[in-house]
Amino acid sequence: MQGIMEGLFDAVYLTTVITLGILMIRRSNGNKQYKLFGIMAVLLGAGDSFHLIPRVVALNTTGLQDYTFSLGLGKFITSITMTIFYVILYYVWRERYNIVGKKKLTMSIYFLAATRIILCLFPQNGWTSTNSPLSWGIYRNIPFAMMGILIIWLFFKSSRENNDTSFKNMWLTIVLSFAFYVPVVIWADTIPLVGILMIPKTCAYVWTVWIGYSDMKNNSEGEGVSSFA
């Protein structure tokens, strides 16, 4: 039953974010903000599929223990794509609020993203092992969390300074995604039930994508320019 229900949920999730992403890319009509958002959504769905699809197959066949390699590889790929996801989201922020300059901030984002990716490449992570060390799960997520905090603050501050009602909750979607993700990183291996938090985490990302898509729809299918001076 778990395999069927989880499979249905994942199918709806992946189909939704990838479809919305493709629609945003196709209908952006030269609006860089919406095109970036669309690319970000497709990357989110494509990256997560590398982990979710093997998991659903495992749950509906012989079990997770027989798919350790594919699940670990998928988790590794998802970690990389999620890092790039936040880099793109940073550029969505720059486009939306007409941000120029701020080289130190941009370099900080790139530094944290690069650090996260480099840490993910270390063999000590044991991606395809049945006993992946918790310590490395924490190490690689420190720069990821720092990048997330930066993005949260930027959207929170800018949406209020510009009275941006469309993106007023963007910061909250990111807060929720991390709030549900962190306990999974720390306790999922010892308390498997904690893994259920990945469902609301996934819903938070769908909310993120939906905010961008709804804004495009409200601006004449991308023909208008939704940005702030």
C-alpha positions in Angstrom: 0.0 0.0 0.0 2.8 2.4 0.8 4.4 1.8 -2.5 1.2 2.5 -4.4 0.3 5.7 -2.4 3.8 7.0 -2.6 4.0 6.3 -6.3 0.8 8.2 -7.0 2.0 11.1 -4.9 5.4 11.2 -6.6 3.8 10.9 -10.1 1.5 13.9 -9.4 4.4 15.9 -7.9 6.9 15.3 -10.8 4.2 15.8 -13.5 3.1 19.0 -11.9 6.4 20.8 -11.4 7.8 19.6 -14.8 4.7 20.6 -16.6 4.5 24.0 -15.0 8.2 24.5 -15.7 7.8 23.7 -19.4 4.8 26.0 -19.6 6.8 28.9 -18.0 9.7 28.4 -20.4 7.4 28.2 -23.5 5.3 31.2 -22.4 7.9 33.4 -21.0 8.0 35.5 -24.2 11.4 37.0 -23.5 10.8 37.6 -19.8 14.0 36.3 -18.3 12.5 36.0 -14.8 9.8 33.6 -15.9 12.2 31.6 -18.1 14.6 31.2 -15.2 11.7 30.1 -13.0 10.6 27.5 -15.6 14.2 26.1 -15.9 14.3 25.9 -12.1 11.0 24.0 -12.0 12.1 21.5 -14.7 15.4 21.0 -12.9 13.6 20.4 -9.6 11.4 17.7 -11.1 14.1 16.1 -13.3 16.6 16.0 -10.4 14.1 14.5 -7.9 13.0 11.9 -10.4 16.5 10.2 -10.1 15.7 9.4 -6.5 11.9 9.1 -6.4 11.5 6.7 -9.3 14.0 4.1 -8.0 12.3 4.4 -4.6 8.9 3.8 -6.0 10.1 0.8 -8.0 11.8 -0.6 -4.9 8.7 -0.2 -2.7 6.6 -2.0 -5.3 9.1 -4.8 -5.9 11.7 -6.4 -3.6 12.3 -3.6 -1.2 14.6 -0.6 -0.6 17.5 -2.9 0.5 17.8 -4.3 -3.0 18.1 -0.8 -4.6 20.8 0.7 -2.5 23.0 1.8 -5.4 20.3 3.4 -7.5 18.8 5.1 -4.5 22.1 6.4 -3.4 23.0 7.6 -6.9 19.7 9.3 -7.2 20.1 11.0 -3.8 23.5 12.3 -5.0 22.1 13.7 -8.2 19.2 15.3 -6.4 21.7 17.0 -4.0 23.5 18.6 -6.9 20.4 19.7 -8.8 18.9 21.2 -5.6 22.0 23.3 -5.1 21.7 24.6 -8.7 18.0 25.2 -8.0 18.8 27.7 -5.4 21.4 29.4 -7.5 18.8 29.9 -10.2 16.3 31.2 -7.6 18.9 33.8 -6.6 18.9 35.0 -10.2 15.1 35.1 -10.2 15.4 37.4 -7.2 17.8 39.6 -9.1 15.6 39.8 -12.2 12.4 40.4 -10.3 13.7 43.3 -8.2 16.0 44.7 -10.9 19.1 44.1 -8.7 22.4 45.3 -10.1 25.9 45.0 -8.7 26.2 43.2 -5.3 29.2 41.2 -6.5 30.0 40.1 -2.9 26.6 38.6 -2.5 26.8 36.8 -5.8 30.2 35.5 -5.0 28.8 34.3 -1.6 26.1 32.3 -3.3 28.5 30.8 -5.8 31.0 30.0 -3.0 28.3 28.2 -0.9 27.0 26.3 -3.9 30.5 25.2 -4.9 31.4 24.2 -1.4 28.2 22.1 -1.2 28.8 20.4 -4.5 32.5 19.7 -3.6 31.4 18.2 -0.3 28.9 16.0 -2.1 31.7 14.6 -4.3 33.7 13.2 -1.4 33.6 9.4 -1.2 33.2 9.7 2.6 29.5 10.5 1.9 29.0 6.8 1.1 26.1 7.6 -1.2 25.7 4.0 -2.3 26.4 2.4 1.1 23.8 1.0 3.4 25.6 2.8 6.3 26.1 6.4 5.1 27.7 8.5 7.9 25.4 11.0 9.5 28.4 13.4 9.9 28.9 13.9 6.2 25.2 14.3 5.8 25.5 17.3 8.1 28.7 18.6 6.6 27.4 18.9 3.1 24.1 20.5 4.2 25.8 23.3 6.2 26.6 25.4 3.1 23.3 24.4 1.6 21.4 25.7 4.7 23.5 28.9 4.7 22.6 29.5 1.0 18.9 28.8 1.9 19.0 31.3 4.7 20.4 34.0 2.4 17.7 33.4 -0.2 15.0 33.5 2.5 16.2 36.8 3.7 16.5 38.3 0.2 13.0 37.4 -0.8 11.5 38.4 2.6 13.2 41.8 2.6 12.6 42.6 -1.1 9.0 41.5 -1.2 8.2 43.8 1.7 10.2 46.7 0.5 8.4 46.5 -2.9 5.0 45.6 -1.6 5.2 42.5 -3.8 2.0 40.6 -2.9 2.6 37.9 -5.5 5.9 36.8 -4.0 5.1 37.7 -0.4 5.2 34.1 0.7 8.2 33.0 -1.4 10.4 33.2 1.7 8.0 31.1 3.7 8.0 28.2 1.1 11.8 28.0 1.5 11.6 28.1 5.3 9.1 25.3 5.3 11.2 23.2 2.8 14.2 23.4 5.1 12.2 22.9 8.3 10.9 19.6 7.0 14.2 18.6 5.4 16.6 19.1 8.3 14.9 16.5 10.6 15.0 13.9 7.8 18.8 14.5 7.4 19.4 14.1 11.1 17.0 11.4 12.2 15.6 9.5 9.2 18.2 6.6 9.5 17.4 6.0 13.2 13.7 7.0 13.1 12.3 5.9 9.7 8.9 7.5 10.4 10.6 10.9 10.2 10.9 10.3 6.5 7.3 11.2 6.1 8.3 14.8 6.4 9.5 14.6 2.9 5.8 14.9 1.8 5.2 18.4 3.2 8.7 19.3 2.1 7.7 18.4 -1.5 4.5 20.3 -1.1 6.5 23.4 -0.1 8.5 23.1 -3.4 5.3 22.8 -5.4 4.1 26.0 -3.7 7.3 27.7 -4.7 6.8 26.8 -8.4 3.1 27.6 -8.2 3.9 31.2 -7.0 6.1 31.8 -10.1 3.6 30.2 -12.5 0.6 32.1 -11.0 2.5 35.4 -11.2 3.2 34.7 -14.9 -0.5 33.9 -15.5 -1.5 37.1 -13.8 0.7 39.1 -16.0 -0.9 38.2 -19.4 0.8 34.8 -19.8 4.3 36.3 -19.4 3.7 39.3 -21.8 3.7 41.7 -18.9 6.8 42.5 -16.9 6.4 41.7 -13.3 9.4 43.4 -11.7 10.1 46.2 -9.3 12.4 49.2 -9.5 
